[in-house]
């Protein structure tokens, strides 16, 4: 059996679950694995590294996957959209910026456009530009986002955009979250943290292990890593990740970080190579509480989908029953 929604019908999915196009994490192998298991996989286009994107699209092979971009970064490297469209993606996923410069081109190619937003106002704008699906992303999400929480944002966006189907993102990592999102009016979910620890993920093994041990209360939002990495993220976006001594040192001293930027950037680069997680980032969201094993993406997807199906059928109505929870 499976859960049927507008999303599953449009893309021929078993489960209404989409892999978030996480920069440097959602590569071709992970996107292919999610799609093969009945979800919709995306390769994350990241920050404009053409060689990386070409390599990961090749790694996806003939698997029908989508491509996601950080929209403000794509505006600086617009030729990457042509690279993506040349691979006949199942969809293009745009986040964190104005979709207008790209929407018409994507639509002319007959490729579905998915636009991620963090407010009702952004949702209305994306709907006006012809987005086929809108992702309402709550602040609970790992990686970049804004301030609104998922639970009230999703139904507000559903009400605001009329017939444009909405996906929910932020704090969803098991069957309960998927079922809840559908009850809020969403037609599916976008998940990053749940797949960060997948065997096929490009996250470092040490980072996956740290995510398995982490709790949602250990995460927080900050711009420290954007400053250190030299990424000029626009307001209102900052990044949720597991806090560590590096974050604690600099999150309240932006001026000090600026004065020591060259030294701290070198320290950060070294930490990446050495998997020193007292400095390097583990970029996951509040749903990391529900992530308790490194395992194949297919297992994560199936457990989430089947858990939601049980709940939605009424079989999981007993108090305290938690189908779909990672063990």
ABEGO torsion letter per residue (X at the ends): XBBBBAAAAAAGBABBBBBBBBBGABBAAAAAAAAAAGBBBBBBAEAGBAAAAAAAAAAAEABBBBBBBBAAAAAABAAAAAAAAAAGBABBBBBGEBAAAAAAAAAAAGBBBBBBBABAAAAAAAAAAGBABBBBBBAABBEBBBABBAAAAAAAAAAAAEABBBBBBEGBABAAAAAAAAAAGBAEBBBAAAAAABAABABBAAAAAAAAABBAAABBBBAAAAAAAGBBBBOABBBBBBBBAAAAAAAABAAAAAAAAAAAAAAAAAAAAAGBAAABBBBBBAAAAABABBBBAAAAAAAAAAAAAAAAAGAAABBGBBBGBBX
